[in-house]
Amino acid sequence: MMEKSLWTEGLSDAIGFVGGALLGFWLGRLLGLDVFAPGYGNASIGGILLVGLGGGGGLQLARRWQKRKNKPD
């Protein structure tokens, strides 16, 4: 039972992080911020920041969802 719980927790963390990072990436693209621009200009740094914030936010949402789902009734 513990292994299944750890597996689902890890999977939801990964999905939350990647989903949030992708949302941050596409939001940056809409705003004209390119993560893959050559060098470290303002547009590149802004895009990297949005990807990082999106990934962290998605991870936190996934963990809150897991906590609420596993709360005893």
Biopython code that builds the backbone (N, CA, C, O; Angstrom):
import numpy as np
from Bio.PDB.StructureBuilder import StructureBuilder

atoms = [
    (1, "MET", "N", (0.830, -1.200, 0.000)),
    (1, "MET", "CA", (0.000, 0.000, 0.000)),
    (1, "MET", "C", (0.871, 1.259, 0.000)),
    (1, "MET", "O", (0.559, 2.242, -0.672)),
    (2, "MET", "N", (1.958, 1.215, 0.758)),
    (2, "MET", "CA", (2.841, 2.371, 0.832)),
    (2, "MET", "C", (3.493, 2.649, -0.520)),
    (2, "MET", "O", (3.646, 3.804, -0.916)),
    (3, "GLU", "N", (3.880, 1.571, -1.232)),
    (3, "GLU", "CA", (4.517, 1.750, -2.529)),
    (3, "GLU", "C", (3.579, 2.414, -3.524)),
    (3, "GLU", "O", (3.995, 3.281, -4.292)),
    (4, "LYS", "N", (2.319, 2.010, -3.512)),
    (4, "LYS", "CA", (1.346, 2.612, -4.429)),
    (4, "LYS", "C", (1.165, 4.090, -4.102)),
    (4, "LYS", "O", (1.059, 4.920, -5.005)),
    (5, "SER", "N", (1.131, 4.418, -2.818)),
    (5, "SER", "CA", (0.974, 5.802, -2.413)),
    (5, "SER", "C", (2.166, 6.644, -2.872)),
    (5, "SER", "O", (1.986, 7.756, -3.368)),
    (6, "LEU", "N", (3.371, 6.121, -2.708)),
    (6, "LEU", "CA", (4.554, 6.851, -3.149)),
    (6, "LEU", "C", (4.586, 6.992, -4.663)),
    (6, "LEU", "O", (4.992, 8.028, -5.190)),
    (7, "TRP", "N", (4.160, 5.951, -5.356)),
    (7, "TRP", "CA", (4.111, 5.990, -6.815)),
    (7, "TRP", "C", (3.144, 7.073, -7.297)),
    (7, "TRP", "O", (3.493, 7.864, -8.174)),
    (8, "THR", "N", (1.944, 7.117, -6.739)),
    (8, "THR", "CA", (0.966, 8.116, -7.174)),
    (8, "THR", "C", (1.400, 9.522, -6.765)),
    (8, "THR", "O", (1.161, 10.485, -7.493)),
    (9, "GLU", "N", (2.032, 9.635, -5.611)),
    (9, "GLU", "CA", (2.516, 10.942, -5.182)),
    (9, "GLU", "C", (3.602, 11.454, -6.123)),
    (9, "GLU", "O", (3.578, 12.616, -6.529)),
    (10, "GLY", "N", (4.544, 10.598, -6.467)),
    (10, "GLY", "CA", (5.607, 10.987, -7.387)),
    (10, "GLY", "C", (5.081, 11.310, -8.771)),
    (10, "GLY", "O", (5.530, 12.264, -9.406)),
    (11, "LEU", "N", (4.136, 10.520, -9.236)),
    (11, "LEU", "CA", (3.556, 10.753, -10.551)),
    (11, "LEU", "C", (2.786, 12.071, -10.592)),
    (11, "LEU", "O", (2.899, 12.829, -11.555)),
    (12, "SER", "N", (2.006, 12.342, -9.551)),
    (12, "SER", "CA", (1.259, 13.606, -9.537)),
    (12, "SER", "C", (2.198, 14.800, -9.408)),
    (12, "SER", "O", (1.941, 15.851, -9.995)),
    (13, "ASP", "N", (3.292, 14.652, -8.642)),
    (13, "ASP", "CA", (4.286, 15.731, -8.561)),
    (13, "ASP", "C", (4.888, 16.011, -9.928)),
    (13, "ASP", "O", (5.026, 17.168, -10.327)),
    (14, "ALA", "N", (5.247, 14.950, -10.647)),
    (14, "ALA", "CA", (5.859, 15.112, -11.964)),
    (14, "ALA", "C", (4.898, 15.764, -12.949)),
    (14, "ALA", "O", (5.281, 16.657, -13.705)),
    (15, "ILE", "N", (3.653, 15.313, -12.935)),
    (15, "ILE", "CA", (2.656, 15.880, -13.849)),
    (15, "ILE", "C", (2.396, 17.345, -13.516)),
    (15, "ILE", "O", (2.285, 18.181, -14.413)),
    (16, "GLY", "N", (2.300, 17.652, -12.232)),
    (16, "GLY", "CA", (2.079, 19.042, -11.819)),
    (16, "GLY", "C", (3.234, 19.941, -12.221)),
    (16, "GLY", "O", (3.022, 21.045, -12.722)),
    (17, "PHE", "N", (4.470, 19.464, -12.001)),
    (17, "PHE", "CA", (5.640, 20.269, -12.335)),
    (17, "PHE", "C", (5.752, 20.499, -13.839)),
    (17, "PHE", "O", (5.933, 21.631, -14.287)),
    (18, "VAL", "N", (5.645, 19.428, -14.612)),
    (18, "VAL", "CA", (5.795, 19.553, -16.069)),
    (18, "VAL", "C", (4.643, 20.374, -16.653)),
    (18, "VAL", "O", (4.854, 21.213, -17.529)),
    (19, "GLY", "N", (3.430, 20.130, -16.165)),
    (19, "GLY", "CA", (2.288, 20.909, -16.655)),
    (19, "GLY", "C", (2.433, 22.391, -16.353)),
    (19, "GLY", "O", (2.165, 23.234, -17.209)),
    (20, "GLY", "N", (2.856, 22.708, -15.143)),
    (20, "GLY", "CA", (3.058, 24.111, -14.772)),
    (20, "GLY", "C", (4.176, 24.759, -15.563)),
    (20, "GLY", "O", (4.064, 25.910, -15.984)),
    (21, "ALA", "N", (5.270, 24.007, -15.765)),
    (21, "ALA", "CA", (6.390, 24.537, -16.544)),
    (21, "ALA", "C", (5.964, 24.800, -17.989)),
    (21, "ALA", "O", (6.355, 25.807, -18.581)),
    (22, "LEU", "N", (5.170, 23.903, -18.550)),
    (22, "LEU", "CA", (4.686, 24.120, -19.919)),
    (22, "LEU", "C", (3.753, 25.330, -20.005)),
    (22, "LEU", "O", (3.803, 26.098, -20.966)),
    (23, "LEU", "N", (2.911, 25.485, -18.997)),
    (23, "LEU", "CA", (2.047, 26.677, -18.982)),
    (23, "LEU", "C", (2.879, 27.952, -18.892)),
    (23, "LEU", "O", (2.593, 28.936, -19.575)),
    (24, "GLY", "N", (3.908, 27.931, -18.050)),
    (24, "GLY", "CA", (4.805, 29.078, -17.955)),
    (24, "GLY", "C", (5.532, 29.347, -19.262)),
    (24, "GLY", "O", (5.702, 30.498, -19.666)),
    (25, "PHE", "N", (5.960, 28.273, -19.920)),
    (25, "PHE", "CA", (6.638, 28.410, -21.210)),
    (25, "PHE", "C", (5.727, 29.067, -22.239)),
    (25, "PHE", "O", (6.129, 30.014, -22.915)),
    (26, "TRP", "N", (4.496, 28.563, -22.358)),
    (26, "TRP", "CA", (3.582, 29.108, -23.366)),
    (26, "TRP", "C", (3.106, 30.507, -23.018)),
    (26, "TRP", "O", (2.854, 31.313, -23.915)),
    (27, "LEU", "N", (2.977, 30.809, -21.735)),
    (27, "LEU", "CA", (2.647, 32.180, -21.336)),
    (27, "LEU", "C", (3.786, 33.115, -21.737)),
    (27, "LEU", "O", (3.549, 34.213, -22.239)),
    (28, "GLY", "N", (5.009, 32.675, -21.513)),
    (28, "GLY", "CA", (6.160, 33.467, -21.935)),
    (28, "GLY", "C", (6.193, 33.684, -23.437)),
    (28, "GLY", "O", (6.496, 34.781, -23.905)),
    (29, "ARG", "N", (5.881, 32.637, -24.194)),
    (29, "ARG", "CA", (5.845, 32.782, -25.656)),
    (29, "ARG", "C", (4.793, 33.801, -26.080)),
    (29, "ARG", "O", (5.018, 34.595, -26.993)),
    (30, "LEU", "N", (3.630, 33.771, -25.404)),
    (30, "LEU", "CA", (2.579, 34.743, -25.724)),
    (30, "LEU", "C", (3.018, 36.172, -25.413)),
    (30, "LEU", "O", (2.616, 37.119, -26.089)),
    (31, "LEU", "N", (3.849, 36.312, -24.377)),
    (31, "LEU", "CA", (4.338, 37.638, -23.982)),
    (31, "LEU", "C", (5.606, 38.050, -24.731)),
    (31, "LEU", "O", (6.132, 39.141, -24.513)),
    (32, "GLY", "N", (6.097, 37.173, -25.618)),
    (32, "GLY", "CA", (7.286, 37.485, -26.395)),
    (32, "GLY", "C", (8.587, 37.163, -25.682)),
    (32, "GLY", "O", (9.642, 37.665, -26.070)),
    (33, "LEU", "N", (8.534, 36.336, -24.649)),
    (33, "LEU", "CA", (9.730, 35.948, -23.905)),
    (33, "LEU", "C", (10.157, 34.568, -24.384)),
    (33, "LEU", "O", (9.389, 33.610, -24.298)),
    (34, "ASP", "N", (11.381, 34.470, -24.887)),
    (34, "ASP", "CA", (11.855, 33.216, -25.474)),
    (34, "ASP", "C", (12.927, 32.594, -24.594)),
    (34, "ASP", "O", (14.021, 33.141, -24.458)),
    (35, "VAL", "N", (12.612, 31.457, -24.000)),
    (35, "VAL", "CA", (13.550, 30.745, -23.139)),
    (35, "VAL", "C", (14.800, 30.350, -23.916)),
    (35, "VAL", "O", (15.901, 30.351, -23.365)),
    (36, "PHE", "N", (14.638, 30.018, -25.170)),
    (36, "PHE", "CA", (15.732, 29.490, -25.972)),
    (36, "PHE", "C", (16.448, 30.550, -26.809)),
    (36, "PHE", "O", (17.181, 30.215, -27.739)),
    (37, "ALA", "N", (16.243, 31.811, -26.486)),
    (37, "ALA", "CA", (16.952, 32.868, -27.207)),
    (37, "ALA", "C", (18.444, 32.779, -26.900)),
    (37, "ALA", "O", (18.822, 32.445, -25.778)),
    (38, "PRO", "N", (19.297, 33.074, -27.881)),
    (38, "PRO", "CA", (20.740, 33.011, -27.623)),
    (38, "PRO", "C", (21.161, 34.068, -26.610)),
    (38, "PRO", "O", (20.659, 35.192, -26.616)),
    (39, "GLY", "N", (22.081, 33.691, -25.749)),
    (39, "GLY", "CA", (22.546, 34.621, -24.724)),
    (39, "GLY", "C", (21.573, 34.695, -23.562)),
    (39, "GLY", "O", (20.604, 33.940, -23.490)),
    (40, "TYR", "N", (21.846, 35.604, -22.672)),
    (40, "TYR", "CA", (20.987, 35.788, -21.500)),
    (40, "TYR", "C", (20.444, 37.205, -21.470)),
    (40, "TYR", "O", (20.749, 37.987, -20.570)),
    (41, "GLY", "N", (19.641, 37.516, -22.461)),
    (41, "GLY", "CA", (19.003, 38.824, -22.499)),
    (41, "GLY", "C", (17.781, 38.843, -21.603)),
    (41, "GLY", "O", (17.436, 37.842, -20.976)),
    (42, "ASN", "N", (17.131, 39.999, -21.552)),
    (42, "ASN", "CA", (15.949, 40.152, -20.705)),
    (42, "ASN", "C", (14.827, 39.196, -21.094)),
    (42, "ASN", "O", (14.142, 38.656, -20.225)),
    (43, "ALA", "N", (14.634, 38.984, -22.395)),
    (43, "ALA", "CA", (13.566, 38.086, -22.855)),
    (43, "ALA", "C", (13.849, 36.649, -22.436)),
    (43, "ALA", "O", (12.933, 35.922, -22.049)),
    (44, "SER", "N", (15.091, 36.244, -22.509)),
    (44, "SER", "CA", (15.457, 34.886, -22.121)),
    (44, "SER", "C", (15.302, 34.684, -20.614)),
    (44, "SER", "O", (14.747, 33.676, -20.176)),
    (45, "ILE", "N", (15.785, 35.630, -19.831)),
    (45, "ILE", "CA", (15.680, 35.532, -18.372)),
    (45, "ILE", "C", (14.213, 35.546, -17.940)),
    (45, "ILE", "O", (13.820, 34.788, -17.053)),
    (46, "GLY", "N", (13.410, 36.399, -18.559)),
    (46, "GLY", "CA", (11.978, 36.436, -18.239)),
    (46, "GLY", "C", (11.292, 35.121, -18.553)),
    (46, "GLY", "O", (10.448, 34.659, -17.785)),
    (47, "GLY", "N", (11.649, 34.512, -19.681)),
    (47, "GLY", "CA", (11.081, 33.214, -20.038)),
    (47, "GLY", "C", (11.489, 32.129, -19.060)),
    (47, "GLY", "O", (10.662, 31.310, -18.658)),
    (48, "ILE", "N", (12.766, 32.116, -18.670)),
    (48, "ILE", "CA", (13.251, 31.142, -17.698)),
    (48, "ILE", "C", (12.532, 31.321, -16.362)),
    (48, "ILE", "O", (12.169, 30.341, -15.710)),
    (49, "LEU", "N", (12.332, 32.556, -15.964)),
    (49, "LEU", "CA", (11.623, 32.844, -14.716)),
    (49, "LEU", "C", (10.191, 32.313, -14.754)),
    (49, "LEU", "O", (9.726, 31.711, -13.786)),
    (50, "LEU", "N", (9.497, 32.533, -15.864)),
    (50, "LEU", "CA", (8.118, 32.041, -15.976)),
    (50, "LEU", "C", (8.045, 30.519, -15.975)),
    (50, "LEU", "O", (7.126, 29.946, -15.389)),
    (51, "VAL", "N", (8.994, 29.862, -16.620)),
    (51, "VAL", "CA", (9.020, 28.401, -16.615)),
    (51, "VAL", "C", (9.253, 27.893, -15.191)),
    (51, "VAL", "O", (8.586, 26.956, -14.751)),
    (52, "GLY", "N", (10.185, 28.497, -14.478)),
    (52, "GLY", "CA", (10.459, 28.094, -13.098)),
    (52, "GLY", "C", (9.278, 28.332, -12.168)),
    (52, "GLY", "O", (8.935, 27.470, -11.359)),
    (53, "LEU", "N", (8.662, 29.493, -12.283)),
    (53, "LEU", "CA", (7.493, 29.790, -11.446)),
    (53, "LEU", "C", (6.321, 28.871, -11.784)),
    (53, "LEU", "O", (5.602, 28.417, -10.894)),
    (54, "GLY", "N", (6.137, 28.602, -13.065)),
    (54, "GLY", "CA", (5.065, 27.697, -13.477)),
    (54, "GLY", "C", (5.289, 26.290, -12.960)),
    (54, "GLY", "O", (4.357, 25.654, -12.469)),
    (55, "GLY", "N", (6.517, 25.796, -13.064)),
    (55, "GLY", "CA", (6.835, 24.461, -12.564)),
    (55, "GLY", "C", (6.644, 24.353, -11.060)),
    (55, "GLY", "O", (6.071, 23.381, -10.570)),
    (56, "GLY", "N", (7.120, 25.341, -10.336)),
    (56, "GLY", "CA", (6.948, 25.340, -8.881)),
    (56, "GLY", "C", (5.491, 25.452, -8.475)),
    (56, "GLY", "O", (5.048, 24.779, -7.544)),
    (57, "GLY", "N", (4.747, 26.297, -9.167)),
    (57, "GLY", "CA", (3.324, 26.437, -8.870)),
    (57, "GLY", "C", (2.547, 25.170, -9.173)),
    (57, "GLY", "O", (1.669, 24.777, -8.406)),
    (58, "GLY", "N", (2.867, 24.532, -10.287)),
    (58, "GLY", "CA", (2.204, 23.273, -10.635)),
    (58, "GLY", "C", (2.508, 22.184, -9.620)),
    (58, "GLY", "O", (1.626, 21.403, -9.264)),
    (59, "LEU", "N", (3.748, 22.125, -9.153)),
    (59, "LEU", "CA", (4.138, 21.154, -8.137)),
    (59, "LEU", "C", (3.368, 21.391, -6.840)),
    (59, "LEU", "O", (2.879, 20.442, -6.227)),
    (60, "GLN", "N", (3.259, 22.642, -6.424)),
    (60, "GLN", "CA", (2.529, 22.948, -5.194)),
    (60, "GLN", "C", (1.046, 22.603, -5.324)),
    (60, "GLN", "O", (0.449, 22.091, -4.376)),
    (61, "LEU", "N", (0.448, 22.874, -6.473)),
    (61, "LEU", "CA", (-0.950, 22.500, -6.685)),
    (61, "LEU", "C", (-1.140, 20.988, -6.637)),
    (61, "LEU", "O", (-2.120, 20.501, -6.075)),
    (62, "ALA", "N", (-0.206, 20.248, -7.224)),
    (62, "ALA", "CA", (-0.292, 18.781, -7.204)),
    (62, "ALA", "C", (-0.188, 18.262, -5.771)),
    (62, "ALA", "O", (-0.910, 17.339, -5.394)),
    (63, "ARG", "N", (0.698, 18.842, -4.977)),
    (63, "ARG", "CA", (0.853, 18.393, -3.590)),
    (63, "ARG", "C", (-0.368, 18.730, -2.751)),
    (63, "ARG", "O", (-0.776, 17.936, -1.903)),
    (64, "ARG", "N", (-0.953, 19.892, -2.976)),
    (64, "ARG", "CA", (-2.184, 20.242, -2.248)),
    (64, "ARG", "C", (-3.321, 19.306, -2.631)),
    (64, "ARG", "O", (-4.117, 18.910, -1.780)),
    (65, "TRP", "N", (-3.397, 18.952, -3.913)),
    (65, "TRP", "CA", (-4.429, 18.023, -4.375)),
    (65, "TRP", "C", (-4.241, 16.669, -3.709)),
    (65, "TRP", "O", (-5.212, 16.064, -3.254)),
    (66, "GLN", "N", (-2.992, 16.182, -3.644)),
    (66, "GLN", "CA", (-2.717, 14.895, -2.996)),
    (66, "GLN", "C", (-3.072, 14.949, -1.509)),
    (66, "GLN", "O", (-3.639, 14.000, -0.967)),
    (67, "LYS", "N", (-2.741, 16.047, -0.865)),
    (67, "LYS", "CA", (-3.035, 16.180, 0.567)),
    (67, "LYS", "C", (-4.543, 16.157, 0.809)),
    (67, "LYS", "O", (-5.014, 15.497, 1.735)),
    (68, "ARG", "N", (-5.299, 16.872, -0.019)),
    (68, "ARG", "CA", (-6.746, 16.904, 0.129)),
    (68, "ARG", "C", (-7.351, 15.538, -0.182)),
    (68, "ARG", "O", (-8.303, 15.108, 0.470)),
    (69, "LYS", "N", (-6.788, 14.858, -1.190)),
    (69, "LYS", "CA", (-7.301, 13.549, -1.585)),
    (69, "LYS", "C", (-7.050, 12.493, -0.505)),
    (69, "LYS", "O", (-7.879, 11.605, -0.307)),
    (70, "ASN", "N", (-5.922, 12.583, 0.190)),
    (70, "ASN", "CA", (-5.549, 11.595, 1.193)),
    (70, "ASN", "C", (-5.996, 11.943, 2.607)),
    (70, "ASN", "O", (-5.699, 11.211, 3.551)),
    (71, "LYS", "N", (-6.718, 13.072, 2.758)),
    (71, "LYS", "CA", (-7.174, 13.472, 4.084)),
    (71, "LYS", "C", (-8.208, 12.484, 4.598)),
    (71, "LYS", "O", (-9.145, 12.138, 3.878)),
    (72, "PRO", "N", (-8.049, 12.022, 5.844)),
    (72, "PRO", "CA", (-9.051, 11.087, 6.387)),
    (72, "PRO", "C", (-10.402, 11.777, 6.526)),
    (72, "PRO", "O", (-10.486, 12.952, 6.880)),
    (73, "ASP", "N", (-11.436, 11.033, 6.244)),
    (73, "ASP", "CA", (-12.806, 11.603, 6.306)),
    (73, "ASP", "C", (-13.333, 11.654, 7.726)),
    (73, "ASP", "O", (-14.458, 12.100, 7.951)),
]
sb = StructureBuilder()
sb.init_structure("model")
sb.init_model(0)
sb.init_chain("A")
sb.init_seg("    ")
for serial, (resi, resn, name, xyz) in enumerate(atoms, 1):
    if name == "N":
        sb.init_residue(resn, " ", resi, " ")
    sb.init_atom(name, np.array(xyz, "f"), 0.0, 1.0, " ", f" {name:<3s}", serial, name[0])
structure = sb.get_structure()
